[in-house]
Amino acid sequence: MDSIEKSMIELRDITYSYDDHIALDQITFSINKGEALAFMGPNGSGKSTLLKIMNGLIFADRGVYKFDGEEITEKKMKDAIFSKSLHKRVGFIFQNSDAQLFNTTVFDEIAFGPRQMGMDEDTVKKRTDDCIEMLEIEPLKDRSPYHLSGGEKHKVAIAAVLALDPDILILDEPMIGLDPRAQRWLVDFLNRLNDAGKTIITSTHNLELVHEISDRAILFGEDHRILADASTNSILGDADRLVKANLVDEYYHVHHDNGHIHFHDHE
């Protein structure tokens, strides 16, 4: 791994609590530009909380979060110019797409970010049209986001973030609610973005597909600490560690089949 000085993201001793409940406990790691990284762990282990911290939506009780060498603090995020700069470079896709879709048409939804950044209308239209074409949602552009299917909403939410051309795309449980065809589309799309140089950070419970969207994984335990930070395949191949993290039952085993990873009951 490159030195911390070369890291795009650095988190050191991050601790966060909701009232008296610890959500994250002394979390330390760094992420380099162009990585494809997955956060894995049971429900309630702190993954979604960590993603919000990385997007500047909430702030750690203790510890330091740096982006490109600059510390991200609540005071700095109250500055509109600084906040816009971070959110232009770090795109966040919520677990529930409805949480970020609020415009009357799909076109306006995708155009909203560039308009907020003060881009001229010609640039806004080009970026919006390019994203609509990239995600193959031309038939949806004049429709209301509220009336779309779950998979269509995911595409619109992704397009709305990509319209800002972020360096990093953070996705919270993007496979939830998608049928197998939509999941396959998303896997292929995230791989294309990563191949183009985007840093992809995904929180997911989908153990069947996680190795296809990440090279590295950070596994969180029920104690809200990091249980492992290693290659995705290494973590998936360690059944004991997956059991300890409460991601699989102890009677499950894992096998590799031509690049695919499957989880099965012991007979």
C-alpha positions in Angstrom: 0.0 0.0 0.0 1.2 3.5 -0.7 2.1 5.8 2.2 -0.5 7.8 4.0 0.9 10.9 2.4 -0.3 9.6 -1.0 -3.7 8.6 0.3 -6.8 10.3 -1.0 -8.7 9.5 2.2 -7.3 9.0 5.7 -9.3 8.2 8.8 -7.4 7.9 12.1 -9.0 6.7 15.4 -12.5 7.7 14.3 -15.0 7.1 17.1 -18.7 8.0 16.9 -21.7 7.5 19.2 -25.4 7.9 19.0 -26.3 9.1 22.6 -24.6 6.4 24.7 -24.4 3.8 21.9 -21.1 3.4 20.2 -21.4 3.1 16.4 -17.7 3.3 15.5 -14.8 2.6 17.8 -11.2 3.7 16.9 -11.5 3.2 13.1 -8.2 3.7 11.2 -7.5 3.2 7.5 -6.5 5.0 4.3 -7.8 4.8 0.7 -5.7 5.6 -2.4 -7.0 7.1 -5.6 -8.5 4.6 -8.0 -9.2 1.8 -5.4 -12.3 -0.4 -5.4 -13.1 -0.9 -1.8 -16.0 -2.7 0.0 -17.1 -2.2 3.6 -18.5 -5.5 4.9 -20.1 -6.3 8.3 -23.3 -7.1 10.0 -26.2 -4.7 10.4 -25.5 -2.1 13.1 -21.7 -2.5 12.8 -21.3 1.2 11.8 -20.8 1.0 8.0 -23.5 3.5 7.1 -22.4 5.9 9.8 -18.8 5.7 8.5 -20.0 6.6 4.9 -21.9 9.6 6.2 -18.7 10.8 8.0 -16.7 10.4 4.8 -19.3 12.5 3.0 -19.2 15.2 5.6 -22.8 14.7 6.7 -22.0 13.9 10.3 -18.8 14.3 12.3 -16.8 12.0 14.5 -16.7 12.5 18.3 -13.0 11.8 18.3 -10.4 11.1 15.6 -9.3 12.8 12.3 -10.8 12.5 8.8 -8.6 13.9 6.0 -9.4 14.2 2.3 -6.5 15.0 0.0 -4.5 15.9 3.1 -7.0 18.4 4.5 -8.9 17.7 7.6 -12.7 17.7 7.2 -14.4 19.3 10.2 -17.9 20.5 11.1 -16.7 24.1 11.0 -15.2 23.8 7.5 -18.3 22.1 6.2 -20.4 25.1 7.3 -18.5 27.1 4.7 -20.6 26.8 1.5 -17.6 27.0 -0.8 -15.7 24.3 1.0 -18.8 22.1 1.4 -19.6 22.3 -2.3 -16.0 21.5 -3.2 -16.1 18.3 -1.1 -19.5 17.2 -2.4 -18.4 17.8 -6.0 -15.5 15.4 -5.5 -17.2 12.8 -3.2 -20.5 11.5 -4.6 -22.7 9.6 -2.2 -25.5 7.3 -3.2 -27.9 6.6 -0.3 -29.2 3.2 0.5 -32.7 4.5 -0.1 -32.8 6.4 -3.4 -35.9 8.2 -2.3 -33.8 10.1 0.3 -32.0 12.0 -2.5 -34.7 12.3 -5.2 -36.9 15.4 -4.8 -37.2 17.1 -8.2 -40.3 17.0 -10.4 -38.6 15.3 -13.4 -35.6 13.0 -13.9 -33.9 15.7 -16.0 -34.2 18.3 -13.3 -33.0 15.7 -10.7 -29.8 15.1 -12.7 -29.3 18.8 -13.5 -29.8 19.9 -9.9 -26.2 19.3 -8.7 -24.5 21.2 -11.6 -27.0 24.0 -11.2 -26.2 24.2 -7.5 -22.5 24.4 -8.4 -23.2 27.5 -10.5 -22.5 26.0 -13.9 -24.0 27.8 -16.9 -27.1 26.2 -18.4 -25.4 25.0 -21.6 -22.9 23.0 -19.4 -25.7 21.8 -17.2 -27.7 20.5 -20.2 -24.6 18.8 -21.7 -23.7 17.1 -18.4 -27.3 16.0 -17.8 -27.7 14.7 -21.3 -24.4 12.8 -21.1 -25.4 11.1 -17.9 -28.8 10.2 -19.2 -27.2 8.6 -22.2 -24.5 6.9 -20.1 -27.1 5.3 -17.8 -29.5 4.6 -20.7 -32.5 6.3 -19.1 -33.5 8.6 -22.0 -37.2 7.4 -21.8 -37.3 8.5 -18.2 -36.1 12.0 -18.5 -39.5 13.7 -18.4 -41.0 11.4 -15.8 -41.3 12.0 -12.0 -38.6 10.1 -10.0 -41.3 9.1 -7.5 -43.1 6.9 -10.0 -40.1 4.9 -11.1 -39.1 1.3 -10.2 -36.4 0.7 -7.6 -33.8 -0.1 -10.3 -34.8 3.0 -12.2 -34.5 5.2 -9.1 -31.0 3.8 -8.5 -29.9 4.8 -12.0 -31.3 8.3 -11.6 -29.6 8.7 -8.2 -26.3 7.5 -9.7 -26.7 9.8 -12.7 -27.5 12.8 -10.4 -24.2 12.2 -8.6 -22.1 11.5 -11.8 -23.3 14.8 -13.3 -20.8 16.4 -10.9 -18.0 14.2 -12.2 -16.8 13.2 -8.7 -13.4 11.5 -8.0 -15.0 9.1 -5.5 -18.3 7.3 -5.7 -19.6 6.0 -2.3 -22.6 3.6 -2.4 -24.5 2.4 0.7 -26.0 -1.1 0.1 -26.6 -0.4 -3.6 -27.8 -4.0 -4.4 -30.8 -3.9 -2.0 -34.1 -3.9 -3.8 -32.6 -4.7 -7.2 -33.5 -7.7 -9.2 -30.6 -9.9 -10.5 -30.6 -8.2 -13.9 -30.3 -4.7 -12.3 -27.6 -6.0 -9.9 -25.6 -7.3 -12.9 -25.9 -4.0 -14.7 -24.7 -2.1 -11.6 -21.7 -4.4 -11.1 -20.6 -3.9 -14.7 -21.2 -0.2 -14.5 -19.2 0.2 -11.3 -16.4 -1.8 -12.9 -16.4 0.5 -15.9 -16.2 3.6 -13.6 -13.3 2.1 -11.7 -11.5 1.2 -14.9 -11.9 4.8 -15.9 -10.1 5.9 -12.7 -12.9 6.6 -10.3 -12.5 5.5 -6.7 -15.4 3.2 -5.8 -16.4 2.6 -2.1 -19.3 0.3 -1.5 -21.0 -0.9 1.7 -22.7 -4.2 0.9 -24.2 -7.4 2.4 -24.1 -9.1 -1.0 -21.4 -11.7 -0.4 -22.0 -13.3 -3.8 -21.1 -10.1 -5.7 -18.8 -8.1 -3.4 -15.7 -9.6 -5.0 -16.8 -8.4 -8.4 -17.0 -4.7 -7.3 -14.0 -4.6 -5.0 -10.4 -5.7 -4.8 -10.0 -4.8 -1.1 -12.5 -5.1 1.8 -12.7 -3.8 5.3 -14.6 -6.1 7.6 -16.4 -4.6 10.6 -17.3 -6.6 13.7 -20.2 -6.4 16.0 -18.0 -4.5 18.4 -17.9 -1.6 15.9 -14.2 -2.1 15.2 -12.3 -3.2 12.1 -12.0 -7.0 12.2 -9.9 -7.3 9.0 -8.5 -5.2 6.2 -7.3 -7.3 3.3 -8.1 -8.4 -0.3 -11.8 -9.2 -0.8 -11.1 -12.7 -1.8 -9.0 -13.3 1.2 -11.7 -12.1 3.5 -14.4 -14.1 1.7 -12.2 -17.2 1.9 -11.9 -17.0 5.7 -15.1 -18.7 6.8 -14.2 -18.4 10.5 -13.8 -14.7 10.3 -17.1 -14.3 8.4 -18.8 -16.3 11.2 -17.1 -14.1 13.8 -18.5 -11.0 12.0 -21.9 -12.6 12.0 -22.1 -12.4 8.2 -22.6 -16.1 7.7 -23.8 -18.9 9.9 -21.3 -21.4 11.2 -22.8 -24.2 9.1 -22.0 -22.4 5.9 -19.0 -22.9 3.7 -17.5 -21.1 0.8 -16.1 -22.3 -2.5 -14.6 -20.7 -5.6 -15.9 -21.7 -9.0 -14.3 -20.1 -12.1 -14.0 -16.8 -10.4 -17.3 -16.9 -8.7 -17.8 -17.3 -5.0 -20.7 -19.3 -3.6 -22.0 -19.8 0.0 -23.7 -23.2 0.7 -25.0 -25.2 3.6 -22.9 -28.1 4.8 -24.6 -31.4 3.8 
